[in-house]
Amino acid sequence: MSGSLNELEKDIEASRARLDQTIDQIQERLSVSSIVDEMLGNARRTPLSGVYDGALDAVRRNPVPVLLIAAGVGWLLHRMSSEAASAAAARRRVRLAEESLPVVQTGADRVYDPDLPTRHPTRDLGETTQI
């Protein structure tokens, strides 16, 4: 009985060690540096690897202009998103203002029924007309 318990403990320890190794391998593969390295490796294996290497060399030689271009593109995207957000807010304000207005009946949605009494009593024309 004690021999089988010892064997079970050894099996459990071996399983834990394998599990720890597997977790370490997964963590290593999911680290930021390994993901970036994998992406760069994939980009270099494409037929356009010469273009990629040339662009990377240009960035290394001229970091300030590249930084300014990136800042300009970022600013443009920010402005476009803020303008879209402000336009959406303006449309929302207009819609809320329209919903808060009382409904005005137009001629298109009125139906004339001569049998129904009018809402406002008509005045006698003889009383208001003076000659």
C-alpha positions in Angstrom: 0.0 0.0 0.0 2.8 2.5 0.9 4.6 1.5 -2.3 1.6 2.4 -4.4 1.2 5.7 -2.5 4.8 6.6 -3.2 4.3 5.7 -6.9 1.2 7.9 -7.0 3.0 10.8 -5.4 5.9 10.4 -7.9 3.3 10.4 -10.8 1.6 13.5 -9.4 5.0 15.3 -9.1 5.9 14.3 -12.7 2.5 15.5 -14.0 3.0 18.8 -12.2 6.5 19.2 -13.6 5.1 18.5 -17.2 2.3 21.0 -16.6 4.7 23.7 -15.3 6.9 23.2 -18.5 3.8 23.5 -20.7 2.6 26.6 -18.9 6.1 28.1 -19.2 6.2 27.3 -23.0 2.8 28.9 -23.5 3.8 32.0 -21.6 7.0 32.3 -23.6 5.1 32.0 -26.9 2.5 34.6 -25.8 5.0 37.2 -24.6 5.0 40.5 -26.5 8.6 40.1 -27.7 8.0 36.6 -29.2 4.8 37.8 -30.9 6.6 40.7 -32.5 9.5 38.5 -33.5 7.0 36.1 -35.1 5.3 38.9 -37.0 8.6 40.3 -38.2 9.7 36.8 -39.3 6.5 36.3 -41.2 6.9 39.7 -42.9 10.4 38.8 -43.9 9.3 35.5 -45.5 6.9 37.2 -47.9 7.8 38.1 -51.5 7.8 41.7 -50.4 10.6 41.3 -47.9 12.9 43.6 -49.8 10.3 46.4 -49.5 9.9 45.7 -45.8 13.7 45.7 -45.2 14.0 49.0 -47.2 11.3 50.7 -45.2 12.9 49.5 -42.0 16.2 50.9 -43.1 14.6 54.2 -44.0 13.0 54.4 -40.6 16.3 53.7 -38.9 18.1 56.4 -40.9 15.3 59.1 -40.6 13.5 58.6 -37.3 12.3 62.2 -36.9 10.5 62.5 -40.2 8.9 59.1 -39.7 7.8 60.2 -36.2 6.3 63.5 -37.7 4.5 61.6 -40.4 3.1 59.1 -37.8 2.0 62.1 -35.6 0.3 63.7 -38.6 -1.6 60.6 -39.5 -2.6 60.1 -35.8 -3.8 63.7 -35.6 -5.7 63.3 -38.8 -7.4 60.1 -37.5 -8.2 61.8 -34.2 -9.7 64.8 -36.0 -11.8 62.6 -38.2 -13.1 60.6 -35.3 -13.9 63.7 -33.2 -15.7 65.3 -36.2 -17.7 62.1 -36.7 -18.5 62.1 -33.0 -19.5 65.8 -33.0 -21.7 65.2 -36.1 -23.4 62.3 -34.4 -24.0 64.4 -31.3 -25.4 67.2 -33.4 -27.8 64.7 -35.1 -28.8 63.4 -31.7 -29.5 66.9 -30.4 -31.6 67.7 -33.5 -33.5 64.4 -33.1 -34.2 65.1 -29.4 -35.3 68.7 -30.2 -37.7 67.3 -32.9 -39.1 64.8 -30.4 -39.7 67.5 -27.8 -41.7 69.6 -30.2 -45.5 69.2 -30.1 -47.0 67.4 -33.1 -48.4 69.8 -35.6 -51.1 68.4 -37.8 -50.6 69.3 -41.5 -53.1 69.1 -44.2 -51.8 65.7 -45.3 -52.8 64.0 -42.1 -56.1 65.8 -41.6 -59.3 64.2 -42.9 -62.3 66.3 -43.6 -65.6 64.9 -42.5 -68.5 67.3 -43.0 -70.6 65.4 -40.5 -68.3 66.2 -37.6 -68.6 69.5 -35.8 -65.7 71.9 -36.2 -63.4 72.4 -33.3 -63.8 76.2 -33.3 -67.3 77.7 -33.6 -67.5 79.8 -36.7 -68.5 83.4 -36.2 -71.3 84.8 -38.1 -70.0 86.7 -41.0 -72.7 89.3 -40.8 -71.6 90.4 -37.4 -68.0 91.0 -38.4 -68.5 92.5 -41.8 -69.3 96.2 -41.8 -70.1 98.1 -44.8 
